[in-house]
């Protein structure tokens, strides 16, 4: 199938060294939070960004969190900001309340849910689900909800998380689904947890199938350690063809934003 480039994107040459027989999450560039931006200012993590990715045949990543009433809301940040400046944690709101807050906020898009996104995609492109747990709470409701949504989906999916507990649980709950550990500088993580996250020492127990690593945190001795032990790496986030070419010297695949690789044409 042929696709025309999205408006406001830059078309690049095919990435050198792409291995066509690798799994999709290691060989096809993945649109970070959907195919967003452009002159029409499509919002990241929005249904419009996901529809655009589907139109161009591009795998995409999205972020999910669990609302107070158990919905898998597609939201990246830990909290939503009211026009007054007050912030409310996503996990403290029911889905209807979250959508009401978004509708009252200037320029905010209406949050969707993971099942709604998967219904629209309908297997036409692969989806990477970033399972976000903010804070130290350890209940497994988030993982159970993600696993339930994915088990009933007939399409290519992979999952990843910063939280090694989530990686461990999802690897057990979703046999056959690629599960990855996210790591990097971890600037927003509690200081006491940063050394653990940066070293990825928990990989010995959680046993992820791949690592998603912050390119700005390279070089990393810890990452090289795990690469030598066979863990493939997806780098995040590249924003130009030049950045992509440089990244591919160190990683198997990339998350991209702000341009459209020619593999999507």
DRENMIPA-873468 format. One line per 2 residues: number of its first residue (from 1); their letters; for each residue x, y, z of C-alpha. Coordinates in pm, 1 decimal. Layout:
// residues N
NUM = a = X,Y,Z; ...
END
This chain:
// residues 265
1 = xx = 0.0,0.0,0.0; 128.5,346.9,-87.3
3 = xx = 95.2,640.8,146.7; 156.4,1011.0,101.1
5 = xx = 357.3,1199.9,364.6; 179.4,1379.7,644.8
7 = xx = 164.6,1754.2,614.2; 441.3,1933.6,796.3
9 = xx = 677.3,1636.3,807.3; 1014.5,1572.7,648.2
11 = xx = 1061.0,1261.5,435.8; 1398.7,1092.6,478.4
13 = xx = 1588.0,825.7,294.5; 1548.6,468.4,414.8
15 = xx = 1749.1,406.1,732.2; 2070.1,220.1,663.8
17 = xx = 2103.6,-127.7,804.5; 1733.4,-190.8,860.7
19 = xx = 1689.5,-564.5,912.9; 1362.6,-666.3,754.0
21 = xx = 1332.8,-1003.4,925.1; 1346.3,-864.3,1280.4
23 = xx = 1025.7,-826.4,1485.6; 835.7,-508.2,1405.3
25 = xx = 934.5,-330.0,1727.3; 1303.0,-371.4,1640.3
27 = xx = 1291.2,-291.9,1269.0; 1020.6,-31.0,1202.3
29 = xx = 1058.6,326.1,1336.2; 784.0,398.5,1590.8
31 = xx = 600.3,732.1,1607.2; 636.9,871.9,1958.0
33 = xx = 287.1,941.3,2101.1; 135.8,907.3,1755.9
35 = xx = 203.7,1097.2,1436.3; 141.1,1443.7,1579.5
37 = xx = 236.6,1803.1,1505.8; 233.4,1960.9,1160.5
39 = xx = 61.7,2281.5,1049.3; -272.9,2155.9,1177.9
41 = xx = -117.1,2108.7,1524.7; -242.1,1753.9,1585.3
43 = xx = -193.2,1686.2,1957.5; 30.3,1407.5,2082.9
45 = xx = -142.4,1105.7,2239.7; -464.1,1207.9,2063.5
47 = xx = -695.4,999.7,1850.2; -614.7,1231.5,1559.1
49 = xx = -242.9,1148.4,1594.9; -319.7,776.1,1603.4
51 = xx = -550.2,795.4,1301.3; -278.7,979.3,1111.3
53 = xx = -28.1,705.6,1198.3; -270.8,443.5,1070.5
55 = xx = -322.1,639.5,747.7; 52.3,634.6,683.9
57 = xx = 110.4,276.9,793.6; 332.0,384.3,1084.0
59 = xx = 366.1,191.0,1412.8; 308.1,423.1,1705.3
61 = xx = 354.5,447.6,2080.8; 107.6,577.2,2337.1
63 = xx = 98.6,625.4,2714.8; -164.7,475.8,2943.7
65 = xx = -257.2,532.2,3308.3; -532.3,389.7,3523.7
67 = xx = -806.3,628.1,3632.1; -984.7,606.4,3964.9
69 = xx = -1266.1,402.1,3808.7; -1032.4,159.2,3628.8
71 = xx = -1021.6,309.5,3277.4; -696.9,297.8,3080.0
73 = xx = -668.3,665.2,2990.3; -420.8,765.6,2720.0
75 = xx = -239.3,1039.6,2911.0; 133.6,1093.0,2961.2
77 = xx = 166.8,1333.3,3254.1; 95.6,1235.5,3613.1
79 = xx = -151.7,1522.0,3656.0; -378.8,1745.9,3451.0
81 = xx = -375.8,2119.7,3499.8; -692.4,2323.5,3548.2
83 = xx = -721.5,2671.5,3395.1; -672.4,2801.5,3750.5
85 = xx = -331.0,2637.0,3761.0; -433.4,2368.2,4008.7
87 = xx = -315.6,2018.2,3920.3; -513.8,1697.2,3971.3
89 = xx = -351.6,1351.0,3955.3; -490.1,1137.6,3673.9
91 = xx = -528.9,845.1,3913.0; -753.9,1054.7,4140.3
93 = xx = -1011.4,1117.3,3865.0; -1279.9,905.8,3708.6
95 = xx = -1268.4,892.9,3328.4; -1566.1,1126.6,3296.7
97 = xx = -1404.9,1371.4,3537.1; -1076.4,1354.8,3346.9
99 = xx = -1255.4,1434.4,3023.3; -1445.3,1718.6,3187.5
101 = xx = -1118.8,1866.2,3312.9; -965.7,1834.9,2967.8
103 = xx = -1264.0,2001.7,2802.5; -1228.7,2296.4,3039.7
105 = xx = -855.8,2338.6,2979.7; -739.3,2565.2,2700.6
107 = xx = -612.7,2372.7,2394.0; -642.5,2033.7,2565.3
109 = xx = -759.7,1736.1,2360.1; -1019.2,1492.6,2487.8
111 = xx = -842.1,1190.3,2644.2; -924.2,857.2,2488.1
113 = xx = -876.3,506.9,2627.7; -659.2,216.3,2519.8
115 = xx = -955.4,-4.0,2414.5; -1093.7,285.7,2206.6
117 = xx = -760.3,330.2,2031.4; -720.1,-40.3,1960.0
119 = xx = -1071.3,-52.6,1816.9; -983.8,226.2,1572.8
121 = xx = -647.1,75.6,1476.5; -800.9,-269.1,1424.8
123 = xx = -465.0,-435.2,1360.9; -367.0,-211.6,1070.2
125 = xx = -42.3,-94.5,1234.0; 152.1,-218.7,1537.8
127 = xx = 108.0,-38.5,1870.0; 357.8,11.4,2153.4
129 = xx = 187.7,66.5,2490.7; 388.6,263.1,2746.9
131 = xx = 242.8,163.5,3083.4; 296.5,457.5,3318.1
133 = xx = 293.4,426.8,3692.9; 367.9,750.6,3876.7
135 = xx = 469.9,714.1,4238.0; 549.6,415.3,4453.4
137 = xx = 211.0,243.3,4471.6; 245.5,-123.2,4390.2
139 = xx = -106.7,-258.2,4332.3; -135.7,-464.6,4015.9
141 = xx = -466.1,-322.6,3887.9; -287.7,-124.3,3616.5
143 = xx = -114.3,-430.0,3474.1; -428.6,-642.9,3493.0
145 = xx = -625.7,-381.9,3299.8; -356.9,-353.3,3031.0
147 = xx = -331.3,-729.2,2996.8; -709.6,-764.1,2965.3
149 = xx = -723.0,-500.9,2689.2; -440.4,-661.8,2493.3
151 = xx = -550.1,-1025.2,2528.0; -867.4,-954.5,2334.1
153 = xx = -691.9,-760.1,2057.4; -613.4,-915.9,1720.9
155 = xx = -312.5,-709.7,1617.1; 58.5,-653.2,1680.5
157 = xx = 125.7,-502.3,2023.5; 428.6,-455.0,2247.6
159 = xx = 439.1,-304.1,2596.2; 701.4,-120.9,2798.5
161 = xx = 736.5,57.0,3132.1; 981.4,247.2,3351.0
163 = xx = 864.1,40.6,3648.4; 1038.1,-300.0,3668.8
165 = xx = 745.4,-434.0,3872.8; 520.4,-362.3,3576.8
167 = xx = 766.0,-528.2,3337.6; 778.8,-836.5,3558.5
169 = xx = 400.4,-861.8,3589.3; 322.2,-801.1,3223.1
171 = xx = 581.2,-1051.7,3107.3; 392.1,-1313.4,3309.5
173 = xx = 45.0,-1191.6,3216.7; 113.9,-1159.0,2842.9
175 = xx = 322.8,-1453.8,2721.7; 426.2,-1401.8,2361.8
177 = xx = 392.7,-1021.9,2378.6; 722.1,-824.3,2370.9
179 = xx = 773.0,-649.6,2706.6; 1042.9,-384.8,2749.1
181 = xx = 1217.4,-191.6,3025.6; 1246.3,186.8,2977.7
183 = xx = 1556.9,355.8,3114.8; 1779.2,658.8,3074.4
185 = xx = 1882.2,954.9,3286.5; 1556.0,926.8,3485.9
187 = xx = 1564.2,1292.7,3581.2; 1205.7,1285.3,3711.8
189 = xx = 1253.4,971.6,3923.7; 1303.2,994.4,4302.6
191 = xx = 1677.9,1028.9,4370.9; 1685.3,707.8,4574.8
193 = xx = 1556.0,510.2,4274.2; 1774.9,660.8,4001.9
195 = xx = 2080.1,435.2,4050.2; 1859.0,126.3,4035.0
197 = xx = 1678.9,248.3,3724.7; 1992.7,361.6,3546.3
199 = xx = 2176.0,35.7,3609.8; 1868.4,-172.6,3517.4
201 = xx = 1986.8,-428.9,3770.9; 1624.0,-541.8,3805.3
203 = xx = 1646.5,-688.2,3453.3; 1799.5,-995.3,3614.6
205 = xx = 1459.6,-1065.0,3775.0; 1205.3,-895.7,3547.2
207 = xx = 1375.2,-1033.6,3230.9; 1249.8,-782.8,2970.1
209 = xx = 1266.0,-871.9,2603.4; 1407.9,-534.5,2503.9
211 = xx = 1518.5,-199.6,2645.2; 1387.6,145.3,2547.7
213 = xx = 1666.5,389.1,2628.4; 1693.1,768.0,2636.9
215 = xx = 1942.4,863.9,2366.5; 2043.0,1179.1,2554.1
217 = xx = 2177.0,952.7,2832.3; 2429.9,782.4,2603.9
219 = xx = 2699.1,665.0,2642.0; 2593.5,424.4,2914.5
221 = xx = 2804.7,144.7,3057.8; 2492.3,-15.4,3201.7
223 = xx = 2326.9,-22.9,2861.2; 2635.8,-177.8,2701.9
225 = xx = 2632.7,-441.3,2976.1; 2279.5,-549.9,2887.4
227 = xx = 2338.5,-523.3,2513.6; 2631.1,-764.6,2546.0
229 = xx = 2387.8,-1003.9,2711.6; 2159.5,-998.0,2411.1
231 = xx = 1897.8,-735.5,2497.2; 1806.9,-526.0,2189.6
233 = xx = 1755.7,-152.5,2234.3; 1507.7,102.6,2099.5
235 = xx = 1631.0,460.4,2136.2; 1410.2,757.6,2223.5
237 = xx = 1345.3,1012.1,2081.7; 1495.3,1120.3,1746.4
239 = xx = 1365.0,1435.7,1578.5; 1546.3,1445.8,1245.9
241 = xx = 1692.6,1211.9,983.3; 2038.4,1307.1,1105.2
243 = xx = 1957.7,1209.1,1463.2; 1812.0,881.9,1342.4
245 = xx = 2124.6,791.2,1145.1; 2344.6,869.6,1445.1
247 = xx = 2123.4,672.6,1682.7; 2130.6,362.5,1466.9
249 = xx = 2500.8,327.1,1535.6; 2405.5,234.2,1893.4
251 = xx = 2050.4,97.9,1887.2; 1837.5,-140.0,1684.3
253 = xx = 1538.8,89.7,1635.0; 1407.3,434.6,1728.4
255 = xx = 1106.3,626.3,1845.8; 1072.6,932.9,1624.1
257 = xx = 890.3,1265.5,1630.2; 865.9,1561.9,1390.6
259 = xx = 942.2,1387.7,1059.6; 825.7,1086.2,861.0
261 = xx = 1073.2,811.3,767.4; 1050.9,695.7,408.9
263 = xx = 960.2,346.8,533.0; 614.1,493.5,596.5
265 = x = 560.1,593.8,233.6
END
